[in-house]
């Protein structure tokens, strides 16, 4: 085990369900590996898959159709693909809208807090 790289040791331990968080020294990983060598490998986790574009669009449509305390019609969902296709001005516009919405929300929260005093 002492000949293995740190990443290899971490993988070896994680395959057996041994927690490696907080271990900063290779010697500690080696010791844990030696003490865990008898443990069987855990069943492999299923690979996560990315949702298709259609699945994302269906999900967004479901969210927008939900009823709630406030209308969902004005919610804009921006995907990574949207951001990739934005020019500099478009990106600034999106960021400014987000900042304005945050300021508006914070202003309402501040007013509510003051009224409660």
N, C-alpha and C positions, 0 to 999 in steps of 0.2 A: 504493500500500500504506500510506503514512503516514496516509491518511484513514480507514483501517479501524480498527475497535475491536479491542482485544487479543483478545477471544474469537473474533472473525472471523478474525484472523490465525492463531490457534492452530488453528482448524478448517481453514483453508486448508492449513496445513502438515501437519496430521494426515491430511488426505485424500490427501496425496502421500507419506505414510510418513515424514515428517520428524519427528524427536523434538524435543519442545519442553520436556521436563522440565528444570528447572534454569535456564530463561531467565526472568529477572526484569524485564528492561527491554523496553519496547515497541520501542525502536530496534533491539534485537537481533532481535526477531521480524520487524520490517520488513526488515532486512538478509537474514535467512534466507529470507523470502518472495521477495525479489527474486532471490536466488540459486537458488531452487527453482521459479520460475515455469514453467520449461521442462518440469518433471516432470509426467507424466500422473497423473490421479487413480487411486488404487488401486480395485480392485473393492470394492463395498460389502460390509460385513460383514453376514451374515444377522442379522436381528433376534432377540434372545433372547426366548424366550417363557417364561412362568411355567408350571410344571407344574399340571395340574388337581388338584383335591382328591382324586380317585380315584387319580391317579398317586402322589401323596404318601402316601396310605394304603397303597397297594401296596408302595411303597418301605419304609415303616416296618414293614410285615408281613414283608418279606424280611429286614430287619435283625434283627428280633426272632427270626426263625427260624434265623439263623446260629448255627452251633456255634462254640465258642471256649473259651478258658481259663476264662471265667466265664460264668455264666448270663446270658442276655439278657432273661429274663422280667421282671426288676425294673427295667428301663430304661423310664422315662417320657419320651415325646417331647412337648414342648409347642410348639405352633405359634403363630404370631402371632394367629390367630383365637382360640385358647384364651386367650391373654393379654388380648385385647380384651374377652372375655366374663367375666373374673374381676372379682369385687368386691375391695375393699381387703383384707379378711381373707384371701381366696383368694390374692391376690398375695403378701401377707406370708408365707403358708404355703409357697408355691412357693420364695420367696427363702430362707426359713429352711432348707428341705430341701436346697437347693443349697449353702448355706453349711455345713450340718452334714456333707454328703458331702465337701466340700472339706477341712474340718477332719479328718475321719476319714482321708481319703487322705493328708493331710500328716502326721498322727500316725504312720501306718504307715511312711511314707517316713523320718521322723525315727528311729523305732525301728530300722529296717533299717540306717540310716547309723551309728547308735551301736553296733550289734552288729558292724559291720564294722571298727570301730576297735579 
